[in-house]
Amino acid sequence: MGRPPLRSHDDGRLDSGRRRRAVVLALALPGVLVLSGCSQAPDAQLKYGFLPVFEHDQTNSTGKIIDLWVGSWIAALTVAVLVWGLMIWCMIAYRRRKNATGLPVQTRYHIPIEILYTVVPIMMVGGLFYQTAGAQAKIVDHSAKPDLVIDVVAKQWSWDFHYTDAGVYETGVQAQLTGKPGVQDTLPPLYLPVDKRVEFHITSRDVIHSFWIPAFLFKLDAIPGVMNTYQVVPHRAATYQGKCSELCGEYHSEMLFNVKVVSQQEYDQHMAELRAKGQTGDLPTNLGREKTGKGRGNVPFNPENAVTEGTKR
């Protein structure tokens, strides 16, 4: 009556096979994580950091965004390693022994552990929120006096740029993605002087778009009847890609532009070129798919225009 139930050899082989699989998975998981971080460039980690592929000093904001991004991943991986470690430890320490019978003691609750896994996540979320809110407040702050102001007007499916200080504008047409060389040069250019604080006034002529320069690690919606404001100081002279990141219709993927961060001399030269072409004054109002309202491509800081014209489309 007191003898344990007999176990077959097949049960023993099954338990052994499960243990081997658990050991293999425990060893393979760290290997997969390590290999997933490999790069073709031997100095990629030194050059680019852990995850983002842009420099800290690309603009005055990219460093804050990269630090927040990498810090969040470090915190997440720390928690993950701790949880994986506890799981593996439990599987090994409390595995079913060879001659064990019945079920282990069933604990209905464990107050210290329940408090732990309630308080710790709240503290983690609070810390992440604090860091995110602090970085965001600095990034979106536009109280500083800008060196120049540029109106960015989105439309289906291109961009218009009005350099308000210079009194000139650049109009764009939809990109023709033929797959042939030279298409990049046909995209509308947005010129920015290096190390100058630029304030963007962003709006739309028709539907909701999103103004995105991936290298700047920031995007902002372009909404009809609304003017969104964003300031940035580009620190590296180069040509970057810009695009719309809000699905806005049939040719959304062709709504592209170039961002040329240049010296002050090159910037002034481009302003003179636009002036020589006669592209002076306010943006015309018939540059979109449909005729828009009055004033700088319907930039909606005009109260009369913001409500009446913005709600008609």
HELIX and SHEET records of a PDB file:
HELIX    1   1 HIS A    9  SER A   36  1                                  28    
HELIX    2   2 ALA A   44  TYR A   48  1                                   5    
HELIX    3   3 THR A   62  ALA A   93  1                                  32    
HELIX    4   4 ILE A  111  VAL A  140  1                                  30    
HELIX    5   5 VAL A  183  THR A  186  5                                   4    
HELIX    6   6 PRO A  214  PHE A  216  5                                   3    
HELIX    7   7 HIS A  252  GLU A  254  5                                   3    
HELIX    8   8 GLN A  264  ALA A  276  1                                  13    
HELIX    9   9 PRO A  303  THR A  308  1                                   6    
SHEET    1   A 5 VAL A 168  THR A 171  0                                        
SHEET    2   A 5 SER A 158  TYR A 163 -1                                        
SHEET    3   A 5 LEU A 148  LYS A 155 -1                                        
SHEET    4   A 5 VAL A 198  SER A 204  1                                        
SHEET    5   A 5 ASN A 228  VAL A 232 -1                                        
SHEET    1   B 5 PRO A 189  PRO A 193  0                                        
SHEET    2   B 5 LEU A 256  VAL A 262  1                                        
SHEET    3   B 5 ALA A 238  CYS A 244 -1                                        
SHEET    4   B 5 HIS A 209  ILE A 213 -1                                        
SHEET    5   B 5 PHE A 218  ALA A 222 -1                                        
END                                                                             
